[in-house]
Amino acid sequence: MATLVMSIVISFAIDLLLILVYMIMLLALRHQIKIFILRISSTDSKGKTEVVLNQSALVVQQYLLGLSMIIGCLCISPLVMQTQVNIHPIFTILVLFAGDLVWGIPGMILAIPALGIIKIICDHIEALQPVGHLLGQSKPTRRWSLFRFLHRTPADGR
């Protein structure tokens, strides 16, 4: 079972990497591709072909924006929220999926603050403290930071 899950994850990661490589390659060659398409189109339809190419460029821009939002929600957001709200990244991803299923994008926007409120409530009610601990750490752990010297105080003694 574990090997099946691992092979699925590795396959997905490789596919995602290949998609990103192809997108970067196509973005780097987009001007040459446009000129090539305009040269092979007939002289009668050059204007129409250029309109179609411009509309296609807008669709690609929207696709890349959506892809960057998905990557931000699934990869970057859990890492940021983990340090700010002290919620485990797995629960952040799960609550984002649940918010999307319930209310779509507004649900995804409201899911993290709602989970943060639930975690705070669980941390302060003694019977629910195990749930709060499961959702994430009660107190933030001190992590190594490249810019740690900016936050020094005289009491630190460093």
C-alpha positions in Angstrom: 0.0 0.0 0.0 2.8 2.4 0.9 4.7 1.6 -2.3 1.6 2.3 -4.3 1.0 5.7 -2.7 4.7 6.5 -3.1 4.7 5.6 -6.8 1.6 7.7 -7.3 3.2 10.7 -5.6 6.4 10.3 -7.5 4.5 10.0 -10.8 2.5 13.1 -10.0 5.7 15.1 -9.1 7.4 14.0 -12.4 4.3 15.0 -14.4 4.1 18.3 -12.7 7.8 19.0 -13.3 7.4 18.1 -17.0 4.4 20.4 -17.4 6.4 23.2 -15.8 9.4 22.6 -18.1 7.1 22.5 -21.2 5.4 25.7 -20.1 8.7 27.5 -19.5 9.9 26.3 -22.9 6.8 27.5 -24.7 6.8 30.8 -22.9 10.4 31.3 -24.0 9.6 30.6 -27.6 6.1 32.3 -27.7 7.2 35.1 -30.0 8.9 32.8 -32.5 5.8 30.5 -32.5 3.5 33.5 -33.2 5.6 34.6 -36.1 5.7 31.0 -37.4 1.9 30.7 -37.3 1.4 34.1 -38.9 3.8 33.1 -41.7 2.1 29.8 -42.5 -1.4 31.3 -42.5 -2.8 32.6 -45.8 -2.6 36.3 -46.5 -6.4 36.6 -46.5 -6.7 35.4 -42.9 -3.6 37.0 -41.2 -5.8 39.5 -39.3 -8.2 36.8 -38.1 -5.2 34.6 -37.2 -3.7 37.4 -35.1 -6.9 38.0 -33.3 -7.2 34.3 -32.5 -3.5 34.3 -31.3 -4.1 37.3 -29.0 -7.3 35.7 -27.5 -5.3 32.5 -27.0 -2.6 34.5 -25.2 -5.3 35.8 -22.8 -6.5 32.3 -22.1 -2.9 31.2 -21.4 -2.4 34.1 -19.0 -5.6 33.2 -17.1 -4.5 29.5 -17.0 -1.1 30.5 -15.5 -2.8 32.8 -13.0 -5.1 29.9 -11.9 -2.1 27.5 -11.7 -0.1 29.9 -9.6 -3.1 30.3 -7.3 -3.4 26.5 -6.9 0.3 26.2 -6.2 0.0 29.0 -3.7 -2.9 27.5 -2.0 -1.6 23.9 -1.9 2.1 24.5 -1.4 3.0 28.0 -0.1 0.0 28.7 2.0 0.4 25.7 4.3 4.0 26.6 4.9 3.2 30.2 5.8 0.1 29.4 7.9 2.1 26.8 9.8 4.4 29.4 11.3 1.7 32.1 11.8 -1.2 30.1 13.1 0.7 27.0 14.3 -1.6 24.7 12.3 -0.2 21.5 10.9 0.2 21.8 7.0 -1.8 18.6 6.4 -4.8 20.1 8.2 -4.3 23.3 6.3 -4.5 21.5 3.0 -7.5 19.4 4.2 -9.4 22.5 5.3 -8.7 24.2 2.0 -10.2 21.2 0.1 -13.2 21.2 2.5 -13.7 24.9 2.1 -13.6 24.5 -1.7 -16.1 21.7 -1.6 -18.5 23.7 0.6 -18.3 27.2 -0.8 -15.7 27.2 -3.6 -13.1 30.0 -3.5 -14.8 32.0 -0.7 -14.8 28.8 1.3 -11.1 28.5 0.7 -10.5 32.0 1.8 -12.6 31.6 5.0 -11.3 28.1 5.8 -7.9 29.0 7.3 -9.2 31.7 9.7 -12.1 29.4 10.7 -9.6 26.6 11.5 -7.5 29.0 13.4 -10.5 30.0 15.5 -11.3 26.4 16.1 -7.8 25.7 17.2 -7.7 28.6 19.6 -11.0 27.4 21.1 -9.7 23.8 21.4 -6.5 25.0 23.1 -8.5 26.9 25.8 -11.1 24.2 26.6 -9.5 21.5 28.6 -11.6 18.7 27.2 -10.7 19.7 23.6 -7.0 20.3 24.2 -6.0 16.9 22.5 -7.9 18.1 19.4 -6.0 21.4 19.5 -2.7 19.5 19.9 -3.7 17.3 16.9 -4.4 20.4 14.8 -1.0 21.9 15.6 1.4 23.0 18.3 0.1 25.1 21.1 3.2 27.3 21.3 5.3 28.2 18.3 8.7 26.6 18.3 11.7 28.8 17.7 13.0 28.1 14.3 16.4 29.0 12.9 16.2 32.1 10.8 18.6 33.7 8.4 17.6 37.1 9.7 17.6 36.1 13.4 20.1 38.9 14.2 17.4 41.5 13.2 15.2 40.4 16.1 17.9 40.4 18.8 17.2 42.1 22.1 19.8 43.0 24.8 18.2 40.3 27.0 19.0 37.6 24.4 22.7 37.9 25.2 23.7 36.9 21.7 
